[in-house]
């Protein structure tokens, strides 16, 4: 058996062992990722704005 065939066979066997999420679980996890990403973006934007204001004040603006 060639190395490529062995690789494909082994990969397929490993994929059969994966515990795939249900469509509902995948949807819920996707929503969770989007919400957390949005919260982190807002957090970073708030501090970026705060530091920009502070830098402007310190530079006499």
N, C-alpha and C positions, 0 to 999 in steps of 0.2 A: 504494500500500500504506500502510495506516495505521501510525502510530508504534508502536502496541501490537503489531500483527502483526509488524512488523519486529523489535521487541524480543524477542518470543517466538521468532521464527525464529533470530535471532542467538544467543540464549541456548541454544536446542536444539543449534545447530551447535557451540558451545563445549563443551557437555556431552558431545558425541560425541568430542571430543578428549581428554577426561580419561582418565588411566590409572588405572582403578578397581582397588582391591586385591582379591585373591581372598578368599573367605570365611575361609580359613586365616590369611591375612595380617591381615585385619580382627580376627579373634579374638585372634591373638598381640599385635597392637598394643593392643587393648583391655585384655588382661591386663597388658601392660607399663605402661599408663597407670594402672591400678588399683594395681599394686605400687608404682610411684613415688609416687603420691598418698598411699598408706598410709605409706610411708617418710617423706615430708615431714611428714605429720600427726604421726607419732611423734616426729620431730625437734623440731617446734614444741612439742608437748605436754611433752617432756622439758625444754626450756629454760623453758617457762612455769612448770612445777613448780619448777624450780631457782630461778628468779627470785622466785617467790612465797615460797619458804622463806627466801631471802636477805632479802627485804623484811620478812618477819615477824620475823626475827632482829634486823634493824636497828631495827625499831619497838618492840623490847622485848617481843616476844610469845613 
